[in-house]
Amino acid sequence: MQKRIFSVLITVISLLMCITAFAQDSTANKKPEMADALRADGKIYVVIAVLVTILAGLILYVARLDRKITKMEK
């Protein structure tokens, strides 16, 4: 069970790393205005913290649910 959770976690991390490659814009001159504004104000870190918190909560919820289902199956 630990190996399964570890492999799912590694898969999710790998997919998230691939998203950054797809997020690159083909026009180098065009810059995202909202991201620059959030970065300048220091709010981008709040956005990232909220996203990481939500993702961690979902992963913990699924792992906990998996443990409960495994106990019920036994």
C-alpha positions in Angstrom: 0.0 0.0 0.0 2.9 2.4 0.8 4.4 1.6 -2.6 1.1 2.5 -4.3 0.8 5.8 -2.5 4.4 6.6 -3.3 4.0 5.7 -6.9 0.9 7.9 -7.2 2.6 10.8 -5.5 5.6 10.5 -7.9 3.2 10.3 -10.9 1.4 13.5 -9.8 4.7 15.3 -9.2 5.9 14.3 -12.6 2.7 15.4 -14.3 2.9 18.8 -12.5 6.4 19.2 -13.7 5.4 18.5 -17.3 2.6 21.1 -17.1 5.3 23.8 -16.9 6.6 22.7 -20.3 3.2 23.0 -21.9 2.5 26.4 -20.2 5.3 28.1 -22.2 4.0 30.7 -24.6 5.3 30.6 -28.2 5.6 34.3 -28.4 8.5 35.5 -26.3 7.5 39.2 -26.4 4.1 38.7 -24.8 4.3 38.7 -21.0 1.4 37.7 -18.7 0.3 40.9 -17.0 -1.5 39.3 -14.1 1.4 37.1 -13.1 3.7 40.1 -13.1 1.3 42.1 -11.0 0.9 39.3 -8.5 4.7 38.8 -8.4 5.4 42.5 -7.9 2.9 42.7 -5.0 4.2 39.5 -3.4 0.7 37.8 -3.7 1.9 35.1 -6.0 3.3 33.2 -3.0 -0.1 33.3 -1.4 -1.6 31.8 -4.5 1.0 29.1 -4.6 0.6 28.4 -0.8 -3.2 28.0 -1.3 -2.8 25.6 -4.2 -0.2 23.5 -2.4 -2.4 23.3 0.7 -5.4 22.2 -1.4 -3.4 19.6 -3.3 -1.8 18.3 -0.1 -5.3 18.1 1.5 -6.6 16.1 -1.4 -3.7 13.7 -1.4 -4.0 13.1 2.3 -7.8 12.6 2.0 -7.4 10.0 -0.8 -4.6 8.2 1.2 -6.8 8.1 4.3 -9.8 6.9 2.3 -7.7 4.2 0.8 -6.7 3.0 4.2 -10.3 2.9 5.4 -11.4 1.0 2.3 -8.6 -1.5 2.7 -9.6 -2.1 6.4 -13.2 -2.6 5.3 -12.2 -5.1 2.6 -10.2 -7.2 5.1 
